[in-house]
């Protein structure tokens, strides 16, 4: 069995404000060849049963959450009709009329909801922020005892690997997802560390970049997930949501008053998008 942390499981555990997840425009209502879990409610659907199957994120929505005669999600319609409709990322994706943008925005929204539910013990969560002077955009920032976390979210499909690509003597390690080189995302995220650090009064505060892949396949290296050992490349954690939560929640050098102070400071300096 391939073990991974797909966006559907994240949505099942956290239930997006109690709303069902609408199948995408390419979904088909069909008899399933294999068993699976509903992306909305988490119910197990057995082979032969009918359900909505979305081939792009490879997600299943059961009949109870979405009727077989209900209209599918409209990519050109009102953003409120798409799951998570009010977030700035989703509004932007609707204007773009691009399916890959919609998929990425959905990942950002689900991660935002996940972070707000996961961190309610004095941590500060900020989403969709812009660095001063147009130096870059940030998906999420979390301030906790363990430090300041710069979090990028990607909703890519395919096997996730960090491996050397230049031969046996090469030290050029790359991030591959579905066979595609995605290392630029790591470089871009790491480039945000200094701009964020420069906003802090205390330069000794630890700043951690993390790239969260809310979809994708971490197999066949199932032990990596079982043992909670995400990749780290160029100082950037490449991880799944649950493993990131454990690292953020680890006890660190910042007192609760410091966490609150840094959170207020970054909230003022990082303008919402």
Buried (B, 14 or more C-beta within 10 A) or exposed (E): EEBBBBBBBBBBEBBBEEEBBBBBBBBEBEEBEEEBBBBBBBBEBEEEBEBBBBEBBBBBBBBEBBEEEEEBBEBEEEBEEBBBBEBBBBBBBBEEEEBEBBBBBBBBBBBBBBBBEBBEEBBBBBBBBBBEEEEBBBBBBBBBBBBBBBBBBBBBBBBBBBEEEEEEEEEEBBBBBEEEEBBEBBEBBBEBBEBBBEBBEEEEBEBBBBBBBBBBBBBEEEEBBEEEEBBEBEEBBBBBBBBBBEBBBEEBEBEEEBBBBBBEBBBEBBEEE
